[in-house]
């Protein structure tokens, strides 16, 4: 599980954000904080993997909080979730090492996409060892892929259908064929294939080929 601290000065907004996080498999909110001081105390008591951080806090800004964390040697990952949209703040967030920047108001799909991108990054780092260029590209692309997908579907695609395909892939123990996905999602093979190709293009799904003794190789899809 990926532990998350939600920091927002608005109590109701913090609860909504926490509820969103709880709906994404693999994530759990350990605590809510409404000031920078509360956040620091929470992290000292229970370190987390990720902070969802508002910029506008009553005692200091979110970026000042990140600076304080770094001075204390806390390398907790940060995704900014804030109404601050001026370029200076966005640029400062990048320089402070924020992994993503989500502007309020946002949809659940928008946050989910970024959390899933973070989860892919988290898994890549957990493997350790050495990285070839292809692996480095995959790591750097994990968060970029979060900006596209079911949250921003092309015309003619349904979010509900995309979610069904995603759910099948995410719970699979091994790569699946388009036919496997179609059967489990209750879709036609053509529809499943169309959504699988979309998810592959956005980096959410990995395509592999399984070769038999004769004929064309079978395409297999796995959630990444």
Beta strands, then each sheet from edge to edge (+ up, - down):
strand 1: 2-7
strand 2: 27-33
strand 3: 50-53
strand 4: 77-82
strand 5: 100-103
strand 6: 205-210
strand 7: 218-223
sheet 1: 2+ 1+ 3+ 4+ 5+
sheet 2: 6+ 7-
end
